[in-house]
Amino acid sequence: MTASPAWPLDAVAALYDVHGNPAALEAVLEEVGDATLVFGGDYAWGPFPAETVDRIRSLDALAIRGNADRDPGDDWVVDQLGPERFDWLQSLPEQLEVEVETVGRVLFCHGSPRSDEEIILRTTPDEWLREMVANVDAGVVVCGHTHMQFDRSVDGIRVLNAGSVGLAYGAPGAHWLALGPGIEHRRTSYDNDAFANRVAGLSWPIATRFAEESIRNTRTEEEATLEFFEGMAAEQRGQRYPGPS
């Protein structure tokens, strides 16, 4: 892993929420070129935790921790990882700031600048988002956690969700974010059917359902956002979700 790259960086590939999907990760790695890799958390929870973590650690990359790295909540995943990999995940920082040439100062966080579990959506009301970025000095915030790409701004701060490499919502493929010289949401195809077949043969208790519902098929943003994440966001705040501003 990269300890202290030279600033500013020419280009960054932000790869978030790989979720134990090495097939999707390898497809993205073939497309990133010379960009500096920044991994945005939630690496292990999924069908191939150890293989995915080992691959990420082998790369010249920067990495932060996600909520599912801090607390996988799955005994099978923890057993697959083993103590050394699990400790490595715990050791990662929660946030990272870098300077990207032509883009400026970029804050990478998993959920929001305030919490690795706080939810930001394309429908998050401006007043809620304003509170989340109130103490941010960077001009750009890159987040993940909800697996849905978006690009929005509040109070002069651009907030982008990189999407999910291994468990994307909204469209098939591995979703990621390219920064420098411009900013572009990217979607990379991979053989999700072949990977689903591989997952289905695992001893993971939810392997068959996960292969069909999360790999072979892709949930729409409407299903994921409106039926699940908006409810979670409202519960976090103890308020009714008012919808988009």
PLY file of the C-alpha trace (Angstrom):
ply
format ascii 1.0
element vertex 245
property float x
property float y
property float z
element edge 244
property int vertex1
property int vertex2
end_header
0.00 0.00 0.00
1.15 3.54 -0.71
2.28 5.39 2.42
2.75 8.96 1.20
2.38 9.61 -2.53
3.68 12.83 -4.06
1.17 15.70 -4.10
-0.68 16.75 -6.08
-1.82 13.54 -7.76
-2.38 13.65 -11.51
-5.38 11.33 -11.39
-7.25 9.13 -8.92
-9.46 6.08 -9.39
-11.84 5.84 -6.42
-12.89 2.23 -5.91
-15.52 1.77 -3.21
-17.51 -1.12 -1.79
-15.75 -4.06 -3.46
-17.62 -6.41 -1.11
-15.66 -9.59 -1.70
-16.00 -9.49 -5.47
-12.55 -10.06 -7.00
-13.99 -10.55 -10.50
-15.39 -7.02 -10.58
-12.22 -5.64 -9.00
-9.95 -7.19 -11.64
-12.12 -5.79 -14.43
-11.79 -2.27 -13.01
-8.04 -2.61 -12.45
-7.62 -3.26 -16.17
-9.18 0.15 -16.92
-7.68 2.53 -14.38
-4.39 3.12 -16.19
-1.79 5.13 -14.27
-4.27 6.66 -11.81
-3.54 6.45 -8.09
-5.92 3.95 -6.52
-7.98 5.07 -3.53
-10.10 2.34 -1.98
-13.09 3.63 -0.06
-13.95 0.82 2.33
-16.16 -2.26 2.63
-13.74 -4.70 1.07
-14.42 -8.01 2.75
-18.13 -8.51 3.42
-19.11 -10.72 0.52
-18.35 -14.08 -1.03
-14.53 -13.94 -1.26
-13.26 -11.89 1.69
-9.69 -13.18 1.95
-8.98 -13.19 -1.79
-10.29 -9.64 -2.14
-8.37 -8.22 0.81
-5.15 -9.93 -0.30
-5.50 -8.47 -3.80
-6.09 -4.96 -2.51
-3.12 -5.21 -0.16
-0.90 -6.27 -3.05
-1.59 -3.02 -4.90
0.17 0.32 -4.71
-2.89 2.05 -3.30
-4.38 4.21 -0.56
-7.24 2.85 1.51
-9.77 3.89 4.15
-12.04 1.77 6.31
-15.77 1.25 5.81
-18.45 0.34 8.32
-18.48 -3.30 7.20
-14.71 -3.49 7.71
-15.06 -2.14 11.21
-17.91 -4.55 12.00
-18.55 -7.27 9.36
-21.49 -8.67 11.31
-20.95 -12.07 9.65
-19.09 -14.88 11.42
-18.38 -16.69 8.15
-16.71 -13.60 6.68
-14.62 -13.08 9.84
-13.54 -16.74 9.81
-12.53 -16.49 6.15
-10.47 -13.39 6.84
-8.57 -14.71 9.83
-7.09 -12.52 12.58
-4.27 -10.87 10.60
-6.46 -9.61 7.73
-9.16 -8.53 10.16
-6.62 -6.54 12.18
-5.37 -4.88 8.99
-8.90 -3.72 8.16
-9.28 -2.29 11.66
-6.02 -0.38 11.28
-7.15 1.64 8.25
-8.03 5.33 8.67
-11.64 6.41 8.49
-10.94 9.31 6.12
-8.28 10.56 3.74
-7.61 13.92 2.06
-5.53 14.29 -1.09
-4.81 17.02 -3.60
-5.73 16.09 -7.18
-4.38 18.28 -9.95
-7.19 20.16 -11.81
-9.72 18.91 -9.22
-8.36 20.34 -5.95
-8.56 19.08 -2.40
-10.62 15.88 -2.13
-11.92 14.28 1.06
-12.54 10.54 0.82
-14.93 9.11 3.40
-17.11 6.02 3.43
-20.53 7.17 4.61
-20.32 10.90 5.27
-17.63 13.23 6.66
-19.26 12.68 10.08
-19.71 8.90 10.17
-18.92 5.75 8.19
-22.59 4.77 8.51
-24.30 8.09 7.77
-26.22 7.94 4.51
-25.96 10.44 1.65
-28.25 9.93 -1.34
-29.06 11.81 -4.52
-32.35 12.62 -2.74
-30.86 13.76 0.57
-32.36 17.17 1.39
-29.93 20.07 1.06
-30.39 21.06 4.69
-29.33 17.59 5.83
-26.35 17.51 3.47
-25.31 21.01 4.55
-24.98 19.77 8.13
-22.90 16.77 7.04
-20.30 18.87 5.20
-20.30 21.87 7.54
-16.77 21.21 8.81
-15.23 20.11 5.51
-12.37 22.19 4.11
-11.99 20.25 0.85
-13.87 21.37 -2.25
-14.85 17.80 -3.18
-16.18 14.98 -1.01
-16.21 11.40 -2.30
-18.39 8.92 -0.44
-19.85 5.46 -0.94
-21.80 3.17 1.42
-25.11 3.24 -0.51
-23.69 1.77 -3.76
-25.38 4.39 -5.98
-23.51 6.98 -8.02
-24.50 10.65 -7.88
-23.01 14.10 -8.31
-24.41 17.06 -6.41
-23.30 20.25 -4.67
-24.17 22.22 -1.57
-22.59 25.45 -0.32
-19.85 25.20 -2.94
-18.81 21.67 -1.98
-19.21 18.99 -4.63
-20.35 15.65 -3.18
-19.94 12.51 -5.27
-20.81 8.90 -4.60
-18.31 6.61 -6.34
-20.79 3.75 -6.55
-19.86 0.14 -5.80
-17.31 -1.99 -7.59
-18.64 -5.30 -6.34
-22.29 -4.75 -5.47
-23.63 -1.93 -7.63
-27.20 -0.69 -7.76
-28.86 0.96 -10.72
-27.06 -0.73 -13.63
-24.97 -3.88 -14.19
-21.20 -3.80 -13.93
-18.54 -2.51 -11.55
-19.06 1.19 -10.73
-16.24 3.58 -9.79
-15.11 7.20 -10.02
-12.29 8.80 -12.01
-10.88 12.14 -10.82
-8.37 14.11 -12.89
-8.20 15.83 -15.22
-12.03 15.89 -15.02
-14.53 13.98 -12.89
-16.32 11.01 -14.40
-18.48 8.22 -13.06
-17.40 4.99 -14.72
-19.08 1.60 -15.15
-17.00 -1.43 -16.14
-18.50 -4.65 -17.46
-17.46 -8.04 -16.13
-18.81 -11.58 -16.45
-21.28 -11.43 -13.59
-22.98 -14.69 -14.61
-19.71 -16.62 -14.36
-18.98 -15.01 -11.03
-22.49 -15.78 -9.76
-21.92 -19.45 -10.62
-18.69 -19.38 -8.63
-20.42 -17.76 -5.64
-23.30 -20.25 -5.67
-20.90 -23.10 -4.92
-19.55 -21.60 -1.70
-20.24 -22.75 1.85
-21.35 -19.22 2.79
-24.86 -19.61 4.26
-26.36 -16.97 1.96
-24.31 -17.88 -1.14
-27.15 -19.04 -3.39
-29.42 -16.08 -2.65
-26.55 -13.61 -2.91
-25.48 -15.02 -6.28
-28.94 -14.62 -7.76
-30.14 -11.40 -6.14
-26.91 -9.41 -5.92
-24.61 -10.67 -8.71
-26.68 -12.18 -11.50
-29.29 -9.45 -11.14
-28.96 -5.73 -10.30
-31.43 -3.91 -8.10
-32.73 -0.62 -9.45
-31.97 2.63 -7.65
-35.67 3.04 -6.94
-35.80 -0.30 -5.14
-32.62 0.40 -3.20
-33.13 4.09 -2.47
-36.82 4.56 -1.90
-37.55 1.26 -0.20
-34.48 0.96 1.97
-31.89 3.72 2.28
-34.26 6.66 2.65
-35.91 4.82 5.52
-32.54 4.17 7.12
-31.52 7.82 6.68
-34.71 9.00 8.36
-34.20 6.56 11.21
-30.65 7.83 11.74
-31.97 11.36 12.19
-35.17 10.49 13.95
-37.09 12.48 11.33
-39.46 11.80 8.49
-37.71 11.66 5.13
-38.96 14.75 3.26
-37.72 13.78 -0.19
-35.51 15.79 -2.56
-35.06 19.55 -2.11
0 1
1 2
2 3
3 4
4 5
5 6
6 7
7 8
8 9
9 10
10 11
11 12
12 13
13 14
14 15
15 16
16 17
17 18
18 19
19 20
20 21
21 22
22 23
23 24
24 25
25 26
26 27
27 28
28 29
29 30
30 31
31 32
32 33
33 34
34 35
35 36
36 37
37 38
38 39
39 40
40 41
41 42
42 43
43 44
44 45
45 46
46 47
47 48
48 49
49 50
50 51
51 52
52 53
53 54
54 55
55 56
56 57
57 58
58 59
59 60
60 61
61 62
62 63
63 64
64 65
65 66
66 67
67 68
68 69
69 70
70 71
71 72
72 73
73 74
74 75
75 76
76 77
77 78
78 79
79 80
80 81
81 82
82 83
83 84
84 85
85 86
86 87
87 88
88 89
89 90
90 91
91 92
92 93
93 94
94 95
95 96
96 97
97 98
98 99
99 100
100 101
101 102
102 103
103 104
104 105
105 106
106 107
107 108
108 109
109 110
110 111
111 112
112 113
113 114
114 115
115 116
116 117
117 118
118 119
119 120
120 121
121 122
122 123
123 124
124 125
125 126
126 127
127 128
128 129
129 130
130 131
131 132
132 133
133 134
134 135
135 136
136 137
137 138
138 139
139 140
140 141
141 142
142 143
143 144
144 145
145 146
146 147
147 148
148 149
149 150
150 151
151 152
152 153
153 154
154 155
155 156
156 157
157 158
158 159
159 160
160 161
161 162
162 163
163 164
164 165
165 166
166 167
167 168
168 169
169 170
170 171
171 172
172 173
173 174
174 175
175 176
176 177
177 178
178 179
179 180
180 181
181 182
182 183
183 184
184 185
185 186
186 187
187 188
188 189
189 190
190 191
191 192
192 193
193 194
194 195
195 196
196 197
197 198
198 199
199 200
200 201
201 202
202 203
203 204
204 205
205 206
206 207
207 208
208 209
209 210
210 211
211 212
212 213
213 214
214 215
215 216
216 217
217 218
218 219
219 220
220 221
221 222
222 223
223 224
224 225
225 226
226 227
227 228
228 229
229 230
230 231
231 232
232 233
233 234
234 235
235 236
236 237
237 238
238 239
239 240
240 241
241 242
242 243
243 244
